[in-house]
């Protein structure tokens, strides 16, 4: 669980204007707003699956228009990142501050989102007065805090993370003030107190590094089984799922299933997947595979009720400030453009990205010819004119749509961009590959009618002579609606 994004300085000021999300449209590529990204949304696909897809916001995020637009369009569950934690809610004994949490709840209500209450009992972000109480006063203080907060939000919260991060990595209990005062009994007491105050909410224990079967998740499994045997109203287990790229455990689904077999709901509560910066194209594809694996593991278990990403976009993620040198951990980049992980998650939910691609990386297919945009002989020579050729999946036929509006090919030091030769804006201008430079003649609009137009020229990507032959060259031409000017990505 991130500590107030490691308290300060991690929440970056919003500096970018809301950028339109570029995605696939039916049989073609489309430029759309985040609300219509990929022809559907994460929340719509999840709801069709009987689940939710959520995110987290803190108070400062409400002033970031790009971030909140994506949050409202894509997610249907909202977790307050910090505003319901003890140090905010009860900074001094009996003095409650519900205003920050209320603002997050109001945002959720105004956008048709449910709320996940987070959290009631945790050893971190605990005010010093509570952390230093005489042990014989801890139970009373804990019960009073839970009762006041859960009562205030009664009926407004879908679920509560009643107890947060109670285990060490080896499966032993964290020796916090609650455990020192009450031993293992504090779990049952906290859950019963929360249930009495808000009987309609599902009550969770939430922790990190419990996604696979290991000593920590084994300890939680034993605790959950014991609590249920005592009749304690434990309703679910939250898997935080703060992953490192490529390290989603292979037994994630099996672990979810064993908790579900106890009669508990399971939720992925704080998903992100950090990458060593700068993030390469290969890393973003691995991240997409990681997100897909998590979503598929959840949807394979009937009692896995939903997935929440921790935060909306890379610009507001807690990761860079906490794990220096890493970042790019969410499905949206710093300009609120969807990344490959977005399309992978959407596809794994059973949502469709019209055109079938489900990714911003893949073959760029000429609709009329049924062939792929191709760099002849996999050339890396600047100025090589592109062609169409039978699709075979090579790196010289694999294009990535970037947040800067480029269509790039290859990776690393060989990376090149689709380019209007000589910054030409006349019919017949050659379309070539060139070193990526960010200029307007390397920026492309992917349109709802299937055309791909140059940002500088407004002309269409065109297969010369309407040819369908291998080796037919690609140029710019006035858009005329022909099939030799229609393309799909993926």
Helices and strands as residue ranges (DSSP letters): E 21-25, E 28-32, G 34-39, H 42-48, E 52-57, G 59-63, H 65-74, E 77-80, H 86-89, H 99-110, E 114-121, H 128-131, G 135-137, H 138-152, E 159-164, H 177-182, H 185-197, E 202-207, H 215-229, E 236-239, E 242-244, H 252-260, E 265-276, H 281-299, E 304-309, G 314-316, H 319-322, E 326-327, H 340-348, E 361-362, E 364-366, E 371-375, G 376-378, E 384-389, G 395-397, E 399-401, E 407-409, G 412-414, E 416-420, G 421-423, E 431-434, G 440-442, E 444-446, E 452-454, E 460-463, G 464-466, E 474-477, G 483-485, E 487-489
